[in-house]
Every structure is written in structure tokens, then in C-alpha cells.
Amino acid sequence: MVTRYANEEHPPQGIPPNNMGRIQVFVRFVDDAGAERYLPATAMRWTTIHVMVSYVGEGYPGRPNAASLAWLRAEDVWRVMQRRR
């Protein structure tokens, strides 16, 4: 089953119509209970404050390793994983 995360957010200024690249990143997801989950992902589209990423989550029925897409704020996406203070 596909999980939607509490910190997913579509950019209000509109979505770029085409993929802009494939940059390997790390993302932070926050579930409804406030728990954080960090995953490797690929950034594919972005605006000044949002990034669309492709990641492997729980997948779909019959396709457990299928990629999922999510829009996140840029502050939840990193090229290099950094230790949180």
C-alpha cells in the first residue's frame, strides 16, 4: 500500500511540466504520528522551494518495489546526509 506522508506538499506556484534531471538525494518523510523516516531518492523536478522525488517505499499490491513520487519542501531534501543537531 502506498503511504502518503504528512510533510508532502505540492508547490502552490505550479508544477514544472517536464523532468529536469535525475539527482541522487536523501529525503526526510514525516508520518501522521510525527515519526521521521529517511530514505534515498531521486530528485526529478523542482521549484525554488519544492522538490519532486522518486523513492522506493512500500510499493503497490503485487509490486512491492515499485517507485513512488512525492513533492516535498526543499528543506526535507539533501544531496549529502547531514547529522541533525
Summary of the structure (lengths in Angstrom):
residues: 85
radius of gyration: 12.7
end to end distance: 32.9
largest distance: 39.6
contacts: 202
relative contact order: 0.29
helix: 4%
strand: 45%
